[in-house]
Amino acid sequence: MGGRVEIERKFAVEPGFALPSLVDAGRDVGVAAVGTPETFTQEAVYYDSEDLRLARAKITLRRRTGGTDDGWHLKLPAGTGAREEIHRALDAGEPDERGVANCAPPADLLDIVFLVLRGARVSPVARLVTTRTATRLLDAAGAGLVEIVDDHVHAQTLGEQTVLTQWREVEVELLDAAVAGPAGTAAKAGGEAVSGKAAANGKAAANGKVVGTGKAVADGKAAAGGKAAGDGKATAGAKSGATDKTAAAAGGKATASGKAAGGKGSTLGKAAAPGKTAADAGKASAGKTSGGKATDAKATERRAAKGADAGPDGAQAGPVGTRLLDAVEAVLRAAGASDAPHGSKLAHLLSLAHTAPPEPAAEPAERPRRPGRGDTAGEVLRAYLAEQVAALLAVDPRVRMDEPDAVHKMRVATRRMRSTLRTFAALFPADLVAHLDVELGDLAGALSGARDSEVQLAYFDSRLAALPSDLVRGPIEESLSGHLSAGMAAGRDTALAALRGERYLVLVVDLAELSRAPLSARARRPAATELPRLVREADRRFARKVATAAATPAGHDRDELLHSARKQAKRLRYAGEALTPIFGADARTLAKLSGEAQELLGTHQDATVAAGLLRSWGVAAQQAGDATAFTYGLLLGLEELRARTAERDFFDAWPALSAPEHRRWLKV
C-alpha cells in the first residue's frame, strides 16, 4: 500500500518568464536529448478539514483529472525536496449527495492521516486548474531522467468565501533517476530507479527536518495539525462525543510534537536534528553561473545545508540524481527563476488567499541538547521518552499502509515507553504511570497478534525447509500457513481497530503531556546519582527472578519464571539505553549484556510458545487422521529441544552476564 518517493525542486517565475534551452543541462551525467514538450490541462480538487489540519502538516489530499495520472493523490512529507505520493484510482472515492465534485476520499487514504485529522471531517477546500507544459530530459536509450514542468495555475478557494488567484511556477522532478537508500547505494548513470517505495517515514532527513505525520519540523511547530487555527480551542471539526482531551487535541493543542499557537514547544516537540524547512531555506535570486553550477549565495548555502534531496528514512537522490537537479536548477536560475515560496500549490493558494498563516521565516534550528550528568533525572528520562513517542508517531502511517516491519517498530516503541515508565516510575506521578502502563500494554497487545503470527510463519517455513523430505508428511506447509495466516489477518484487524479508536487518540495526547507532567522530588535530583539507584533496583529484581527460576525444577513453572525474567531483562536493556547519554560505555555494556540475556531467554520463550501451538495442531491432525500429525510431532520434539537448549545456554552464560564488575557504576 506504500507509495513512490517524489523528489522535486520548485521555483517561482514571473509571468513573462521564458523557459531556457535545456539542451546542455545534465550532459555530463547521462542526459543525451531533450524530449518534445507536451501541453495539457489538469484540474485538481483539494480536500482538508475546516481548520486545514492536513495543510498545516504539509500534507495534501487531492482528486485530479487530466494528464497522465488521473486519480486520488495523498502526498506526505518525505524530506527536503521530496514527498511520498500514494495513488488511488478515481473510482476509489464515492460521490456524496452533492455530486462528483464533492467525492468522499478513499477510506484507506483518510486512515493514513488519521492522527493528523483526529476525527475531523474533510471536504473540498480548493480547486486548481493548471495548464502544464512538460519537457523531459532523456538518456541515450530514450528513458526519461528529469521532467521540467512549466505550470500556469488558476486557483480558487472553496467554502464560505471564494478567493480567485493565479500564478506561474516551474517544477523539476526526478523520474527514473537516482533514489539511493540509507546505505548510500548510488544510482546508475542511466538513471535507473533504485527504489520507488518509501521506507519508514519520519526519521531525520538530510536537512535535519523531522518528517512524517505528527512530528515537529525544524522550526519546532506542530507538523500534525498541532498548531491552533485560532485561539487553540476545539473547533467544529472535532469528533462529536470525544473526551475533553481528544477535543482539545482536535482544536489545535499540540499532541506529541510541536507547540500550540502562541505557546512554547515542549521537549517532545523539538526537531530531531538541525536544519531548515524547504520553504524556509531562503529565496535565492538569479545569479551568475560558472561551469553550469549556480553561484547564487543563498542557493549555494541552501544546497550545502541540506546536502542532498532526501526521502524517507534517509533515502535520497543519489549522486547522479542530485547532479541532474543541480544542473537544471542552474539553468533555470540563470533565466530568472527563484525559490518557490511554498512546498505545494495548495499552500501557495492558501497563503495568497490569507486563509492560512504564511510560511514561517527562516530561523536557525536548535540542535536538541544531549542530556548530561548535570541534568536532573527527570530531564534525562523525558528526552528518552520523547524519542520513543516520535518513533511511534513516525511509524503510525506505515502500520496503516501495511508496510513490512512497521508493526514491529511500533510495538518496540510502545514497549520501550512502558518498560521505561515501570523502571523509573518513582520519577513521575503515580496515577499517570499507572494509566499509561495499562494503555501502552493494551496497545502493545493489540499489535502483537499480527506480528507474532508473521514471525512464527517465517520460522516454521525455515524449519520445514531444513527437514529431510521423507520426514515431511502430508500437506504440512498448507496446514501451517492456514493456522498462522488466519492469525495474521485477525491480528491486523485488531491492530487497526486499536489505531482507529478514540482511546488511541487520547493516549497520544497523554504521552505528549509526559513532557509537562509534574515531577516527583526524586526526579528533580541529579541524574548522575539518582538514575543509577533506580537501575540498580531493576538489576536486583532481574537477579532475583533468575535465582527463583534456577531453584525451580524444569517444567511449566520454570518456563513461566524464565518468561518473567526475560521481560525484566528487556526492561534493564532499555534502561541502559536511556542512560547511555549520561554514563556512556558503562550503560552501553549493561544494555548489551541485558540484551544477550533477553535473546537467550527469548529463544526459550519462542520455543515454548511454538511447542504449545504444535502440540495443539498435532493432536487435532491425529484425531482427524491427517498425515501431517507425524511432522507436527517431529517439529514439537525439535521445539522442546530448542527450549531446553536455550535454558541451558542461559544458565551457563549467567555468571558472565551478571558479573559485578559490569555494575560498579550503579553503586554511586
VENTA-V846738 format. One record per residue. NEAR is the number of other C-alpha atoms within 10 Angstrom. D_FIRST is the distance of its C-alpha to the first C-alpha in whole Angstrom. Layout:
# VENTA-V846738
near:NEAR d_first:D_FIRST
near:NEAR d_first:D_FIRST
This chain:
# VENTA-V846738
near:13 d_first:0
near:18 d_first:4
near:20 d_first:7
near:17 d_first:10
near:29 d_first:13
near:24 d_first:16
near:27 d_first:19
near:22 d_first:22
near:23 d_first:26
near:25 d_first:27
near:23 d_first:31
near:20 d_first:33
near:23 d_first:36
near:12 d_first:39
near:11 d_first:39
near:7 d_first:42
near:15 d_first:40
near:13 d_first:40
near:16 d_first:37
near:13 d_first:39
near:11 d_first:39
near:19 d_first:36
near:13 d_first:38
near:16 d_first:39
near:24 d_first:35
near:25 d_first:34
near:16 d_first:36
near:13 d_first:36
near:19 d_first:33
near:20 d_first:32
near:26 d_first:33
near:21 d_first:35
near:21 d_first:35
near:20 d_first:34
near:17 d_first:32
near:10 d_first:33
near:12 d_first:32
near:12 d_first:31
near:14 d_first:31
near:13 d_first:29
near:15 d_first:28
near:17 d_first:25
near:20 d_first:25
near:22 d_first:22
near:25 d_first:23
near:23 d_first:21
near:26 d_first:21
near:22 d_first:21
near:20 d_first:24
near:19 d_first:27
near:24 d_first:28
near:23 d_first:25
near:29 d_first:23
near:24 d_first:20
near:23 d_first:22
near:24 d_first:24
near:27 d_first:21
near:24 d_first:21
near:27 d_first:17
near:22 d_first:17
near:26 d_first:16
near:23 d_first:18
near:26 d_first:18
near:20 d_first:20
near:17 d_first:22
near:15 d_first:24
near:14 d_first:23
near:8 d_first:20
near:13 d_first:17
near:17 d_first:18
near:19 d_first:15
near:26 d_first:14
near:25 d_first:13
near:22 d_first:12
near:24 d_first:13
near:28 d_first:14
near:27 d_first:17
near:34 d_first:16
near:34 d_first:20
near:30 d_first:23
near:24 d_first:22
near:27 d_first:19
near:27 d_first:16
near:27 d_first:12
near:21 d_first:11
near:20 d_first:8
near:20 d_first:9
near:20 d_first:10
near:13 d_first:13
near:17 d_first:16
near:12 d_first:17
near:16 d_first:14
near:19 d_first:16
near:15 d_first:20
near:14 d_first:23
near:11 d_first:25
near:8 d_first:29
near:8 d_first:29
near:10 d_first:28
near:11 d_first:25
near:13 d_first:25
near:17 d_first:24
near:21 d_first:21
near:20 d_first:19
near:25 d_first:16
near:17 d_first:13
near:11 d_first:13
near:14 d_first:9
near:23 d_first:10
near:17 d_first:13
near:17 d_first:12
near:19 d_first:10
near:24 d_first:14
near:20 d_first:16
near:23 d_first:18
near:26 d_first:19
near:26 d_first:20
near:23 d_first:21
near:21 d_first:22
near:22 d_first:23
near:16 d_first:23
near:21 d_first:22
near:18 d_first:24
near:22 d_first:24
near:21 d_first:26
near:21 d_first:26
near:23 d_first:27
near:22 d_first:27
near:20 d_first:28
near:21 d_first:28
near:20 d_first:30
near:22 d_first:29
near:16 d_first:30
near:19 d_first:28
near:20 d_first:30
near:25 d_first:28
near:28 d_first:30
near:22 d_first:30
near:21 d_first:30
near:11 d_first:33
near:10 d_first:31
near:15 d_first:30
near:20 d_first:26
near:23 d_first:25
near:25 d_first:25
near:26 d_first:25
near:20 d_first:25
near:23 d_first:28
near:22 d_first:28
near:23 d_first:31
near:21 d_first:30
near:18 d_first:32
near:21 d_first:31
near:17 d_first:32
near:26 d_first:31
near:22 d_first:32
near:22 d_first:31
near:17 d_first:30
near:12 d_first:32
near:6 d_first:35
near:9 d_first:36
near:13 d_first:35
near:16 d_first:36
near:14 d_first:36
near:14 d_first:35
near:15 d_first:35
near:17 d_first:34
near:19 d_first:33
near:22 d_first:31
near:23 d_first:30
near:17 d_first:26
near:23 d_first:26
near:22 d_first:22
near:27 d_first:22
near:22 d_first:20
near:20 d_first:20
near:30 d_first:22
near:30 d_first:22
near:34 d_first:19
near:24 d_first:21
near:22 d_first:19
near:14 d_first:21
near:8 d_first:23
near:14 d_first:25
near:17 d_first:24
near:18 d_first:26
near:22 d_first:24
near:19 d_first:27
near:16 d_first:29
near:22 d_first:28
near:27 d_first:25
near:16 d_first:22
near:19 d_first:19
near:18 d_first:18
near:19 d_first:15
near:17 d_first:13
near:19 d_first:10
near:24 d_first:10
near:26 d_first:12
near:25 d_first:13
near:27 d_first:14
near:31 d_first:17
near:25 d_first:20
near:25 d_first:23
near:29 d_first:22
near:24 d_first:25
near:26 d_first:27
near:23 d_first:27
near:30 d_first:25
near:33 d_first:22
near:30 d_first:19
near:33 d_first:16
near:30 d_first:17
near:30 d_first:20
near:33 d_first:22
near:30 d_first:25
near:30 d_first:25
near:32 d_first:28
near:25 d_first:31
near:24 d_first:30
near:28 d_first:29
near:31 d_first:26
near:33 d_first:23
near:31 d_first:21
near:34 d_first:24
near:30 d_first:26
near:27 d_first:29
near:26 d_first:31
near:23 d_first:32
near:13 d_first:35
near:14 d_first:37
near:20 d_first:34
near:15 d_first:35
near:21 d_first:32
near:20 d_first:32
near:15 d_first:31
near:20 d_first:28
near:23 d_first:28
near:18 d_first:27
near:11 d_first:30
near:9 d_first:31
near:16 d_first:30
near:14 d_first:32
near:11 d_first:34
near:17 d_first:31
near:27 d_first:28
near:24 d_first:30
near:21 d_first:31
near:29 d_first:28
near:32 d_first:27
near:27 d_first:30
near:27 d_first:29
near:28 d_first:30
near:32 d_first:29
near:35 d_first:26
near:32 d_first:25
near:34 d_first:26
near:32 d_first:28
near:26 d_first:31
near:25 d_first:32
near:19 d_first:34
near:11 d_first:37
near:13 d_first:37
near:12 d_first:37
near:19 d_first:34
near:22 d_first:33
near:24 d_first:33
near:31 d_first:29
near:30 d_first:29
near:28 d_first:30
near:28 d_first:28
near:27 d_first:27
near:20 d_first:29
near:23 d_first:31
near:29 d_first:30
near:24 d_first:30
near:26 d_first:27
near:24 d_first:27
near:20 d_first:29
near:21 d_first:31
near:22 d_first:32
near:19 d_first:35
near:16 d_first:36
near:19 d_first:38
near:16 d_first:40
near:21 d_first:41
near:19 d_first:43
near:16 d_first:44
near:14 d_first:43
near:9 d_first:44
near:8 d_first:43
near:17 d_first:40
near:18 d_first:39
near:23 d_first:39
near:18 d_first:41
near:17 d_first:41
near:13 d_first:41
near:17 d_first:38
near:23 d_first:36
near:13 d_first:37
near:15 d_first:37
near:19 d_first:33
near:14 d_first:32
near:11 d_first:34
near:16 d_first:33
near:22 d_first:29
near:15 d_first:30
near:22 d_first:27
near:26 d_first:24
near:31 d_first:21
near:36 d_first:17
near:30 d_first:15
near:20 d_first:17
near:24 d_first:20
near:29 d_first:18
near:32 d_first:21
near:32 d_first:22
near:25 d_first:24
near:20 d_first:28
near:23 d_first:28
near:32 d_first:25
near:21 d_first:27
near:18 d_first:31
near:28 d_first:29
near:22 d_first:28
near:19 d_first:32
near:22 d_first:34
near:24 d_first:32
near:24 d_first:33
near:24 d_first:36
near:23 d_first:37
near:24 d_first:36
near:26 d_first:37
near:20 d_first:41
near:18 d_first:40
near:18 d_first:40
near:25 d_first:36
near:24 d_first:36
near:25 d_first:33
near:23 d_first:31
near:21 d_first:31
near:20 d_first:28
near:25 d_first:24
near:16 d_first:23
near:18 d_first:25
near:26 d_first:25
near:22 d_first:26
near:19 d_first:29
near:26 d_first:30
near:21 d_first:30
near:16 d_first:32
near:16 d_first:34
near:18 d_first:34
near:11 d_first:35
near:16 d_first:33
near:17 d_first:31
near:13 d_first:33
near:14 d_first:33
near:16 d_first:31
near:11 d_first:33
near:13 d_first:36
near:16 d_first:35
near:13 d_first:36
near:11 d_first:36
near:19 d_first:34
near:15 d_first:35
near:14 d_first:34
near:13 d_first:34
near:8 d_first:37
near:10 d_first:37
near:20 d_first:38
near:17 d_first:42
near:14 d_first:45
near:12 d_first:46
near:16 d_first:44
near:20 d_first:44
near:26 d_first:42
near:25 d_first:40
near:19 d_first:39
near:24 d_first:38
near:23 d_first:36
near:19 d_first:34
near:18 d_first:33
near:21 d_first:31
near:24 d_first:30
near:24 d_first:28
near:15 d_first:26
near:21 d_first:25
near:22 d_first:24
near:27 d_first:22
near:21 d_first:20
near:24 d_first:19
near:23 d_first:18
near:24 d_first:16
near:28 d_first:14
near:26 d_first:14
near:27 d_first:11
near:25 d_first:9
near:23 d_first:10
near:23 d_first:9
near:18 d_first:5
near:14 d_first:7
near:16 d_first:7
near:12 d_first:10
near:15 d_first:14
near:22 d_first:12
near:24 d_first:14
near:18 d_first:17
near:19 d_first:17
near:24 d_first:18
near:23 d_first:20
near:16 d_first:22
near:22 d_first:22
near:23 d_first:23
near:22 d_first:26
near:24 d_first:27
near:25 d_first:28
near:22 d_first:30
near:23 d_first:32
near:20 d_first:33
near:22 d_first:34
near:17 d_first:36
near:20 d_first:38
near:21 d_first:39
near:18 d_first:39
near:17 d_first:43
near:23 d_first:41
near:22 d_first:40
near:14 d_first:41
near:12 d_first:41
near:9 d_first:39
near:16 d_first:36
near:19 d_first:36
near:13 d_first:36
near:13 d_first:34
near:20 d_first:31
near:18 d_first:32
near:12 d_first:31
near:19 d_first:28
near:22 d_first:26
near:18 d_first:28
near:14 d_first:26
near:22 d_first:23
near:22 d_first:23
near:17 d_first:24
near:21 d_first:21
near:25 d_first:19
near:20 d_first:21
near:21 d_first:20
near:23 d_first:17
near:21 d_first:18
near:16 d_first:21
near:21 d_first:20
near:18 d_first:18
near:12 d_first:21
near:17 d_first:23
near:20 d_first:22
near:12 d_first:21
near:13 d_first:25
near:16 d_first:26
near:14 d_first:25
near:11 d_first:27
near:13 d_first:30
near:16 d_first:30
near:12 d_first:30
near:9 d_first:33
near:13 d_first:35
near:8 d_first:38
near:9 d_first:37
near:7 d_first:40
near:12 d_first:39
near:19 d_first:35
near:15 d_first:37
near:14 d_first:35
near:12 d_first:31
near:19 d_first:30
near:16 d_first:27
near:9 d_first:26
near:14 d_first:28
near:18 d_first:26
near:18 d_first:22
near:12 d_first:23
near:14 d_first:25
near:20 d_first:22
near:16 d_first:19
near:13 d_first:20
near:18 d_first:20
near:21 d_first:17
near:15 d_first:16
near:14 d_first:18
near:22 d_first:18
near:22 d_first:14
near:16 d_first:16
near:18 d_first:18
near:23 d_first:16
near:16 d_first:14
near:12 d_first:18
near:19 d_first:19
near:22 d_first:17
near:16 d_first:18
near:13 d_first:21
near:17 d_first:24
near:15 d_first:25
near:18 d_first:22
near:24 d_first:23
near:21 d_first:27
near:20 d_first:26
near:21 d_first:24
near:19 d_first:28
near:21 d_first:30
near:22 d_first:28
near:24 d_first:29
near:18 d_first:32
near:22 d_first:33
near:21 d_first:34
near:13 d_first:37
near:13 d_first:38
near:13 d_first:42
near:17 d_first:42
near:15 d_first:45
near:11 d_first:48
near:16 d_first:47
near:22 d_first:44
near:15 d_first:46
near:18 d_first:48
near:18 d_first:47
near:25 d_first:44
near:20 d_first:46
near:16 d_first:48
near:19 d_first:46
near:27 d_first:43
near:22 d_first:45
near:17 d_first:47
near:17 d_first:44
near:23 d_first:42
near:18 d_first:45
near:15 d_first:45
near:20 d_first:42
near:23 d_first:43
near:11 d_first:46
near:16 d_first:44
near:22 d_first:42
near:17 d_first:45
near:13 d_first:47
near:18 d_first:44
near:22 d_first:44
near:14 d_first:48
near:13 d_first:48
near:21 d_first:45
near:15 d_first:48
near:9 d_first:51
near:13 d_first:49
near:10 d_first:49
near:12 d_first:46
near:9 d_first:44
near:11 d_first:42
near:12 d_first:44
near:18 d_first:43
near:21 d_first:40
near:14 d_first:39
near:17 d_first:41
near:24 d_first:39
near:21 d_first:36
near:17 d_first:37
near:25 d_first:38
near:26 d_first:35
near:16 d_first:34
near:24 d_first:37
near:29 d_first:36
near:23 d_first:32
near:29 d_first:34
near:29 d_first:36
near:28 d_first:34
near:24 d_first:32
near:30 d_first:35
near:26 d_first:36
near:22 d_first:33
near:23 d_first:34
near:26 d_first:38
near:18 d_first:37
near:17 d_first:37
near:20 d_first:41
near:19 d_first:42
near:12 d_first:40
near:12 d_first:41
near:18 d_first:43
near:25 d_first:40
near:19 d_first:37
near:17 d_first:40
near:25 d_first:40
near:24 d_first:36
near:18 d_first:36
near:22 d_first:38
near:25 d_first:37
near:22 d_first:33
near:18 d_first:35
near:25 d_first:37
near:23 d_first:34
near:17 d_first:32
near:20 d_first:35
near:26 d_first:35
near:23 d_first:32
near:20 d_first:32
near:28 d_first:35
near:22 d_first:33
near:17 d_first:30
near:22 d_first:33
near:22 d_first:34
near:16 d_first:31
near:19 d_first:30
near:23 d_first:34
near:15 d_first:34
near:14 d_first:31
near:21 d_first:33
near:18 d_first:36
near:12 d_first:35
near:20 d_first:33
near:23 d_first:36
near:15 d_first:38
near:14 d_first:36
near:17 d_first:36
near:15 d_first:40
near:10 d_first:41
near:11 d_first:39
near:10 d_first:41
near:16 d_first:38
near:16 d_first:38
near:24 d_first:35
near:23 d_first:38
near:18 d_first:39
near:21 d_first:36
near:25 d_first:35
near:18 d_first:38
near:16 d_first:38
near:22 d_first:35
near:23 d_first:36
near:15 d_first:39
near:14 d_first:37
near:22 d_first:35
near:18 d_first:39
near:16 d_first:40
near:19 d_first:37
near:25 d_first:37
near:18 d_first:41
near:15 d_first:41
near:20 d_first:38
near:23 d_first:41
near:14 d_first:44
near:15 d_first:42
near:22 d_first:41
near:17 d_first:45
near:11 d_first:46
near:14 d_first:44
near:15 d_first:45
near:10 d_first:48
near:12 d_first:46
near:18 d_first:43
near:17 d_first:46
near:11 d_first:48
near:10 d_first:50
near:8 d_first:50
near:15 d_first:46
near:17 d_first:47
near:11 d_first:50
near:15 d_first:48
near:20 d_first:47
near:9 d_first:51
near:11 d_first:51
